[in-house]
Amino acid sequence: MSWRNVRRLRLGLGLALAAGCFAAQALPAAAPRDIGREASDAAGPGRLAVANEPPSSGPVILTPGRFQTVQLGAETVLEAAATGKTPLQFQWQLNGSDLPGATNGTLHLPGIQPEQAGTYSVKVTDAGGTASAVIAHLAVLDLRLCAGVVVAGKTGSVYRVEYAEATGDTNQWQLLGLLTLSNNPAYFMDAGSPLNKKRRYRATLVP
């Protein structure tokens, strides 16, 4: 093959490659897909289909649990904040048992009594499910002033401590207990005095 034929062959290959590249560049771009329209067409005329919608995972309770101490007879308020699909339904519980009528995000507890101490939790329900969480561990503090008798005498002596109702017959003395003086003076407390505020006391030496 002569040098002239080689040059012609190379020139022909170059023109063929250039034509191929031009043809590749000139290909029309694919039209963008309208996924929403395709889903709607697949669902049928007049209907809108939403593809790959994540399922609801239920409500989330945002309020952290806490320890709380309340004075006997006082009022306290517990609150639970939650997110989810509305409407949200609340149910408060005390020690795992439903509290009747306690179906709001806020729980009012007026006039706290000892039997109301315990663990307060809440259940929140929406269309996706139910979540529960402890909101408060409630302790009831019972601070009362008690009357008492101070007895002075010889260490080791035994005294009979008695009381009488101030509004009744003062001669009707009743035994509260026996007090042995381990110290001088010694103190005897009447645990029932907060409920019986009008009493008189006396202490007599046991022979």
Phi, psi and omega in degrees: 000135183278163179300325180294320179293325178296316180298321178296320180296317179295319179297321179294320178296320180296318179294324179294318178296318180297320179294323178294317179297317179298322180293323179293322181287333184275359180295135181293140180290146180294137179292138179298143182274133175267091187296319180298321180291321179297318180296322179293319179295323180292328181285339180117162182295136176081006181237144180249121178256132177256118184273142172059039176283123183292140179290151178291138181262007179092174183287162177235125179270125187264341185281123178282154177288156181209163173260134184221136177246131183234137177292141178306129179087353181278174178249141175222157181231129175250138182232144178231122176256137182212156175239154180161188178282123179286148004277144176268138179248131183249147172214114179276149179227149173240117181054038175088357180251138180298138174267119183302132177078357182269078187235028177242170178289345180241134179244117178264131179234090179275149175057056184304134177242162183304325182289351178269001175287146179149198184261121179257125178231167181224142172251131179240130183235137170224192184295340183267347180151200184227139175233151178222152181201151174280129181261320183204143166257108190259126175247140181254121182263119182253096178254116180227146175273127180248140176281158180203173181237131175259123184242128177247135180181194182284134179301133182095350179288154180246131180239146176263116181260127184229162177223160174219142179292131184292335183269355182248205179287117183288355177269355180269077181276138179237146184285128170267320180167174177257136182241119174262124185284100173274340175227165178227111002279172177236158185240134177240124184257139176263100183292340181269001185292330178300333178266352180223084191281349183242087179227153173245151185231155172207154177230127181238140181289130177275123182294000000 
